[in-house]
Amino acid sequence: MDSPRIKRGVYKPGILPERGERAAEPYDVSDQIDLSEYLFAIRYRWRLMAVTILLTLVATFVVTKFVMRPWYRAEAIIRPVGQNTVLEETTGMLSGIGGVSALGSLATGILGNSSGSGDGEYMPTLTSFTFTNALVKKHQLREHLLAEERTFWTNSKGDPDWVVYRILKRRFECRFAQSSGNLTLYYLDQNRSEAERILGFYINDLREILRSRQVRDTIAAVASLQEEAKGSSDALIRDQLYELISRQIQRQKMAQVQADFAFIELDPPTSSDIPYKPAVLLDCVIMGLLSAIGATVWILVMDGDAADLSLTSSRSGDDKEQGAVTPGTAQKVLR
C-alpha cells in the first residue's frame, strides 16, 4: 500500500497530508520552457530574417559609400627635444665652484627645472583655447569651418570663437607615447589637402610659440645672470657667470634661426587616400548584427502573441461547449 504521506512533486487527490506537512502543489507541464518552439519559429521564418539582414546590409552599404561624406585624417609625428641640457651644464659648472650652492639654485630658478615634454607642455598648448583661437585668426579659418559645420541644429547665436574652438576640439587629437617619446598629431577634414594644410598650421604655430617662449625666457635669464655677475666680488664666479651669459645668448640665437630646436618633425602631415570614416565594412557588420537581433526578437514576439491569441480562443470555445445544453438533456431535467 502506498503511504498516506504525499511524496514530493506527486499530487494525489483525496489523500490529506498529515499534520505539519505541506500539500504538494500539482506539477504543471506548461511551466517548462521549451526552447525548441522558439528555434522552430525562427527556422520557420528564416527567409524573413535573411531578407531583412540583406536589405539592411544593402541600405547600409549604399548610405555609407555613396550618401555620407567621407572624412580624411591627416597624421604627423614629432619628437620633443630636451631643453634641460643647458640647465644640467650650468648646475654642474656652478656646483664645481666651492661655496656657490646658492647660485646653483639660482640657475635652476632662472633656466627652469624641467624640459618641455609632449604630455607636460605641448599637449596642453595644442588643445588650449588661446592657441586654437590664435591659429584660427592667423590663418583665417573661421568661415571655412563654420561653412562645413553649418547645419539645422547648429547654434548660430553662440560665440563664434567658442563654436570654432569646439569644432577644432572634435577634429584635432594628439597622443604622446611614453615608450618612444613621440607626439602624434591627428586632424580630420572632409578634404585631404585641407586636413594636411591645417595640421601643418598646428605644427608651425606650435614651433613659433615655443620659439618666442624660449627667446623670452633666455632674455630674462641673461638679465638675471648679468645682475648676479655685477654684484659678485669673486672673480672666478664672475667669469663663470659671464660664460653662462654667453651660452644663453647663443641659445637665444639658435632658437631664432633653428627650425627644430624645440622638436623634430619625424613625419610631416600626410593623409591616406582611404577615408577614415565612415568605415563601410565595420558599419555593415554592425548593422547586420543589429538587424538579425531585431528580426529574431520580432519573430518571437509575434509568434508568442499569436500563440496566446489561439490559446485564448480555444479556451473560450471549450467554455462555450461545456455551457451548451442539448435538447434531450433539457427534457430530462424538466421531467
Secondary structure in CASP SS format (residue, H / E / C, confidence):
PFRMAT SS
TARGET T0000
AUTHOR 0000-0000-0000
METHOD secondary structure of the structure
MODEL  1
M C 1.00
D C 1.00
S C 1.00
P C 1.00
R C 1.00
I C 1.00
K C 1.00
R C 1.00
G C 1.00
V C 1.00
Y C 1.00
K C 1.00
P C 1.00
G C 1.00
I C 1.00
L C 1.00
P C 1.00
E C 1.00
R C 1.00
G C 1.00
E C 1.00
R C 1.00
A C 1.00
A C 1.00
E C 1.00
P C 1.00
Y C 1.00
D C 1.00
V H 1.00
S H 1.00
D H 1.00
Q C 1.00
I C 1.00
D C 1.00
L H 1.00
S H 1.00
E H 1.00
Y H 1.00
L H 1.00
F H 1.00
A H 1.00
I H 1.00
R H 1.00
Y H 1.00
R C 1.00
W H 1.00
R H 1.00
L H 1.00
M H 1.00
A H 1.00
V H 1.00
T H 1.00
I H 1.00
L H 1.00
L H 1.00
T H 1.00
L H 1.00
V H 1.00
A H 1.00
T H 1.00
F H 1.00
V H 1.00
V H 1.00
T H 1.00
K H 1.00
F H 1.00
V H 1.00
M C 1.00
R C 1.00
P C 1.00
W E 1.00
Y E 1.00
R E 1.00
A E 1.00
E E 1.00
A E 1.00
I E 1.00
I E 1.00
R E 1.00
P E 1.00
V C 1.00
G C 1.00
Q C 1.00
N C 1.00
T H 1.00
V H 1.00
L H 1.00
E H 1.00
E H 1.00
T H 1.00
T H 1.00
G H 1.00
M H 1.00
L H 1.00
S H 1.00
G C 1.00
I C 1.00
G C 1.00
G C 1.00
V C 1.00
S H 1.00
A H 1.00
L H 1.00
G H 1.00
S H 1.00
L H 1.00
A H 1.00
T H 1.00
G H 1.00
I H 1.00
L H 1.00
G C 1.00
N C 1.00
S C 1.00
S C 1.00
G C 1.00
S C 1.00
G H 1.00
D H 1.00
G H 1.00
E H 1.00
Y H 1.00
M H 1.00
P H 1.00
T H 1.00
L H 1.00
T C 1.00
S C 1.00
F H 1.00
T H 1.00
F H 1.00
T H 1.00
N H 1.00
A H 1.00
L H 1.00
V H 1.00
K H 1.00
K H 1.00
H H 1.00
Q C 1.00
L C 1.00
R H 1.00
E H 1.00
H H 1.00
L H 1.00
L H 1.00
A H 1.00
E H 1.00
E H 1.00
R C 1.00
T C 1.00
F C 1.00
W C 1.00
T C 1.00
N C 1.00
S C 1.00
K C 1.00
G C 1.00
D C 1.00
P H 1.00
D H 1.00
W H 1.00
V H 1.00
V H 1.00
Y H 1.00
R H 1.00
I H 1.00
L H 1.00
K H 1.00
R H 1.00
R H 1.00
F E 1.00
E E 1.00
C E 1.00
R E 1.00
F E 1.00
A C 1.00
Q C 1.00
S C 1.00
S C 1.00
G C 1.00
N C 1.00
L E 1.00
T E 1.00
L E 1.00
Y E 1.00
Y E 1.00
L E 1.00
D E 1.00
Q C 1.00
N C 1.00
R H 1.00
S H 1.00
E H 1.00
A H 1.00
E H 1.00
R H 1.00
I H 1.00
L H 1.00
G H 1.00
F H 1.00
Y H 1.00
I H 1.00
N H 1.00
D H 1.00
L H 1.00
R H 1.00
E H 1.00
I H 1.00
L H 1.00
R H 1.00
S H 1.00
R H 1.00
Q H 1.00
V H 1.00
R H 1.00
D H 1.00
T H 1.00
I H 1.00
A H 1.00
A H 1.00
V H 1.00
A H 1.00
S H 1.00
L H 1.00
Q H 1.00
E H 1.00
E H 1.00
A H 1.00
K H 1.00
G H 1.00
S C 1.00
S C 1.00
D C 1.00
A H 1.00
L H 1.00
I H 1.00
R H 1.00
D H 1.00
Q H 1.00
L H 1.00
Y H 1.00
E H 1.00
L H 1.00
I H 1.00
S H 1.00
R H 1.00
Q H 1.00
I H 1.00
Q H 1.00
R H 1.00
Q H 1.00
K H 1.00
M H 1.00
A H 1.00
Q H 1.00
V H 1.00
Q C 1.00
A C 1.00
D C 1.00
F C 1.00
A C 1.00
F E 1.00
I E 1.00
E E 1.00
L E 1.00
D E 1.00
P E 1.00
P E 1.00
T E 1.00
S E 1.00
S C 1.00
D C 1.00
I C 1.00
P C 1.00
Y C 1.00
K E 1.00
P C 1.00
A C 1.00
V H 1.00
L H 1.00
L H 1.00
D H 1.00
C H 1.00
V H 1.00
I H 1.00
M H 1.00
G H 1.00
L H 1.00
L H 1.00
S H 1.00
A H 1.00
I H 1.00
G H 1.00
A H 1.00
T H 1.00
V H 1.00
W H 1.00
I H 1.00
L H 1.00
V H 1.00
M H 1.00
D H 1.00
G H 1.00
D H 1.00
A H 1.00
A H 1.00
D H 1.00
L H 1.00
S H 1.00
L H 1.00
T H 1.00
S H 1.00
S H 1.00
R H 1.00
S H 1.00
G H 1.00
D H 1.00
D H 1.00
K H 1.00
E H 1.00
Q H 1.00
G H 1.00
A C 1.00
V C 1.00
T C 1.00
P H 1.00
G H 1.00
T H 1.00
A H 1.00
Q H 1.00
K H 1.00
V H 1.00
L H 1.00
R C 1.00
END
